[in-house]
Amino acid sequence: MFASLRYAGWQDRAGHYLRGLMLDGRRKSIQPMAARLRGPHEQALNHFVTNSPWDVTPVRRRIAERMNEALDDAA
């Protein structure tokens, strides 16, 4: 999913952020998500979300490809 993210740690942080969004919990801001996750430091996760200048196009393209694979043709 995140193969286009080339800098050290970005793929891991992207995966952690995605997991954080999907976990139970009312607050989806960085601090509560980092507290629920095991692994990312809050500051590293915050930096990834707010300051990382990565191109979203390849990630969105891969998400669309995965959704097309997962959905039934009738959908």
N, C-alpha and C positions, 0 to 999 in steps of 0.2 A: 504494500500500500504506500509506503513512504520511501521507496527506493530512490526517488529523485532528491531527497534531502541528503546532501553530501557532507555537511560539516559534522565533526565529532559530537556525538550525543544527541543530535537533532532527531534521528529516527526513534531513539528511546524516549525522548521527551514527547514526541508526537504521539507515540503509543500510550504513554502515561496520561497525556491530556485527553485523548479519546476515551480511555478507560474511565477517567475521572468524570467525564460528561455522562457516561452510561451508568455509573454506580448510583445506588440509592443515596439520597441526600437532597435536601431542599436547596441548599446553596451551591451554586455551580461556579463560584468565584475561585480564584487560585488557592487561597489559604485553606478553605475547608476541603477542597479536592486533594491538595497535597497532604493534608492530615489523614485522609481516608486511604490514600495510596501508600504502598510500600515501595520505596525506591527514590523517587525524585525529591530533590531538595526544593522547598518552596521558591527560593530565589531563582533557581535554574528553570523551573517550570514557568515562573512569571516572565523571565527574560525571553524564553522561547515564544510565549504567546504575544508579548507586547513589543519586542525589539528585533525579532529574527526576520531578515529581509528575504525570505524564501519565496519562490514562485509558486503560487497556488494552482496554476494550470495543470501541471502533471499529476498532482495529488487528486484534484477534482476529476481529471480524466480517468484515473485508475479507479476511483470510487464509482464512477458511472459504469465502467467496464464490469466491475464486480457486481453491481446491482443488475445489469443486464444478464449476467450469467446466472444470478440467483432467482430472478423473477421468471415466472411461467410466461410463455408466449401469449397466453390469453389475458394477461394483466395489462 
